[in-house]
Amino acid sequence: MINFTKMHGLGNDFVVIDAIGQDINLTAEQVHFIADRHFGVGCDQLLLVERPVRENADFKYRIFNADGGEVAQCGNGARCFARFVREKKLTAKDEVTVDTNAGQLLLRFIDGGLITVNMGVPKHAPEQIPLLMKDEAVQYSLEYDGGIVSFSALSMGNPHAVIQVEDVVSAPLETVGPWLEKHPVFSERVNVGFMQVVNRQRIKLRVYERGAAETLACGSGACAAVVAGIEQGLLDSNVSVGLPGGDLLIEWAGRGQPVFMSGPAVSVYEGQIRI
Ligand SMILES: N[C@@H](CCC[C@H](N)C(=O)O)C(=O)O
């Protein structure tokens, strides 16, 4: 039996497991089973809280998509991780440093129960995304169904493509999302965001996530969309992002600077699952 906490960040839901107090070693099949909404608990991502790797960190946390694959970055997951370690009394700190497979993150509890995460510096070079294109560009284009799909691409510690649309509601998320997620130019697949610019301080966003399909919110996707919008001269440096599950605040001062993401994290219930 494994003890877990069910959590969410704006409806992007997680099974969070304390792998410090429990001896946990999950296969991809076991993660997939736990994430299954019919046969398991159900979640978009599973998070494992572990002891830190480096001396200056408080914890390490690992992220697995619902399909069982391990990934390096998860914005909503980072906030839920912070809420989890506080609620479980694993720390009393207001600022938590955590090792991830994408490097170190700094998380801070702020007013109103929100959490701000320093999500690190976005990377634009094709080989860092990774994107199999020769030269870096603000927009890339691929042929799709007799037309052209144009997108921005960058890494927030995980790969993102951002497509600007007139209206997120009618965006071709169900068709273009899975097509671009698995397109061979993205050798590690990609998260696909559909961004509607409302004004210079506000966008709406839906994300077709790698390994999880559409989620109600994607924190790293929100960061990627704002960075892409700023790079195109469409957005200011502080932007509220309206996702199907609610709003995130994203701040980016430009190239070479880290992205800050603020939003909520909620515990829903605790349980045990037999694997
Ligand atoms: N929902 C997450 C992102 C989770 C990982 C992503 N699907 C990937 O494969 O990179 C977020 O809030 O950032």
The ligand as a Gaussian input file, in Angstrom:
#p B3LYP/6-31G(d) Opt

LIG

0 1
 N        1.317000      20.330000     -16.075000
 C        2.659000      20.718000     -15.996000
 C        3.632000      20.163000     -17.011000
 C        3.827000      18.654000     -16.809000
 C        4.899000      18.042000     -17.678000
 C        4.619000      18.142000     -19.165000
 N        3.431000      17.409000     -19.545000
 C        5.825000      17.613000     -19.945000
 O        5.771000      16.486000     -20.467000
 O        6.813000      18.336000     -20.057000
 C        2.889000      22.169000     -15.621000
 O        2.064000      22.694000     -14.845000
 O        3.904000      22.743000     -16.004000

